[in-house]
Amino acid sequence: MRDQRGFALVESLGTLAFAVVAVTAGATVTYASFAHQWLKHAAYESSICLSTSAPASECEATLRKTTHTALPIGRLERVTVSRNRTSVKTELRWHLIDGVVLAFDDVRSIPLLGKKVR
């Protein structure tokens, strides 16, 4: 009877370790998926801002603020916003953990109204 209790404890610890790893991996994948969609949306919103008469620095500041607020884990490594007469461009590089970097380059023609969203 004692041997069975010891074996049950070992099985329980193994199962608990597996469950912790599975939950952590699931949470990481879920957060990375959310971050991907949020950054894609933020780049698009920045493109809309750039297509108006707002200064590029204001569009960049808004992009940084909304990204920092929505994504507390990770950091923006690079943000570049620019516009010319015919197009707007937003570049983002977001670092989640070592080896995981999400990059977005959003280039759109002006005017944005009447265009299909990609």
PyMOL commands that set and color helices and strands:
alter all, ss='L'
color gray80, all
select helices_A, chain A and resi 2-50+56-70
alter helices_A, ss='H'
color red, helices_A
select strands_A, chain A and resi 75-83+87-97+100-109
alter strands_A, ss='S'
color yellow, strands_A
deselect
rebuild
show_as cartoon
